């Protein structure tokens, strides 16, 4: 039975809590595609598994859906472990990139199909299917065939079919990957709108960082079969734990440093050119040891050109290598701190030598990667 109620934002929500605990997947004795993955999907929430190809995100979703069996671990829905159940015994709606619509059936018949498999009577399933098509804005297309629809409309039919039986959660595996950029951005907004209206929780798989940032309540960044960081889009972007997370989720400047100590809750670091500065400490990690080597991440938009009278916590002189105009901003290359830095600005400096600045809280010392 589904649990319905209100979440903290006041949105009507449906479904049950999904809790993935210590899930492993091995296809050969010595190679693990997924290693000790843990996350919780709250009712009504949108959680994205984000990572490059081969990171384990799709394998994780396939185990949640029931199309793959975990080698170890639990997949709990409303407190019940469903890891041993086949896909048809789990109450999840699933949408893949290809949509998998039946070409010989009408839109209405495609949406009804999920209810027919659940032995819902003809009259009830037609009423429920039409109501769901209305909710996704396709009631007027009920009697068309999939080939008569655009790619975006087909995607909405697939969503309607996955939602019509009131699943515990909606699982989406790269559902927008085959669409052009403009349509993809439009459908990102539509999926979020449908989620708000239906109140369903969503587990979303993508390799697209912008997609994850735009749509998610939480992002679980995956690499080498593991969740390496999980948090809100702002937390993961502004406070990356590792160089991989900093570099994968948007562009960043990764500056080699040596830790000199800790001062007032910040790490004191020395850059390659001998300049010293301060940076935020890694979240949840051990205080860095004096003399340890590492990296500081500073996003390009957090570096700024300093004109007369401008100030910042830290500043250094640099030599401009070039500019690229990108419409909403310019991307400048500046040689400073012993590195080629990227500076994103609305007003690039045309002089050859410049002074750039940044604030302490915009510099993130990264935790070391790999096992302790």
C-alpha positions, 0 to 999 in steps of 0.5 A: 500500500502506498503512503501519501502525505505532505513533505516539508515543502507542503507538496503532496507526496506518494510512495514509500522510503527507498533505502539502499544499504551496502549494495555490491555487484560483481559480474566476475569474482574479482571485479565489482561494478558496484561497491558498497553503495548506500543512499536513501530516497525520501518520498517525494524527493529527486535523487540523481546518480551522477557519474561518467560511463562505467561508474556504476550508476546504471548497474545500481538503478538496475538492481533497484528496479529488479532487473539485476540481483545484487551480489550483497546488500539490501534494497529496502522499500518501506522497511521491507527488503525487496532485493530478492524479488523480480522486477514485476514484484516491485512497485516501481515505474521505470523509464529508459532512454529508448522509451520502449513504447509499443508502436502498434498501440495507441497512446492510450493503450500504451498507458493502459498496458501497465494497468492491464498487467496488474489485472485492473478492469477495462473501465477503471484502467481507461479512466485512470489512463486518461486521467494520467494523460491529462496530467502530463498534457497529452489527453488530446493525443490519446488515440495517436500512435507513437510514430505520430508524436515528437520525441518529447511527447513520446517521453511524456507517454513513457512517463505516464505509463510509468506513473499510472499505477501509482508506483513507490518511486519512478526510476529514470535511466538517461531518459533525455540522452537522445534529445537535442539540447533545447528539447532536453532543457524543456523536458527537464522542466516538464519532469520536475513539474510532473513530479510536483503535481504527482508527488512521486519520488524519482531516482534519476541516472545521468552523466550530464552535470547540468541536468543533475544540477537543474533537476535534483534535490540531492546528487550522489556522485559515483566513480569506480562503482562507489558513491564518492559524495552525496548532498544537495547540488549546492553542497556538492558544487561548492564543497567538493570532497575530492579532485574528481568531484570538483572536476566532474561537477563543473569546471574548476581550477585545481591548484597543487598546494602543500599544507602549512597548518591550520589557522582559525578553522582554515587550512594554511597552504603554500601554492607552487609559486611560493604564495601562501593563502587560506582555504576551507577545510574538507568536510567530514575529513581529518584535519590535514597534516602539516607538510601534506601535499594536496589540491585547492579547488577554486571555481572560475567564477570565484576568481575576479579581476581586481581594479583600482580600490577593489579588494579580496581576501587573497590576490596575486599578479598574473599574465593574460594568455587569452579570452574566449567570448561565450555569450553570457560571460568570457573565459580568460586564461591567466598565468598565476600561482604557477598555473594556467588559471581560468577566470570567468567574468562579465568584463574581461581585462584587456591588459597583458598583466592583471591582478586577480583575487578570491576569498578564503571561503571560495578556496576548497582544500580537497580530501585525498582520494583513494583508500586511507 
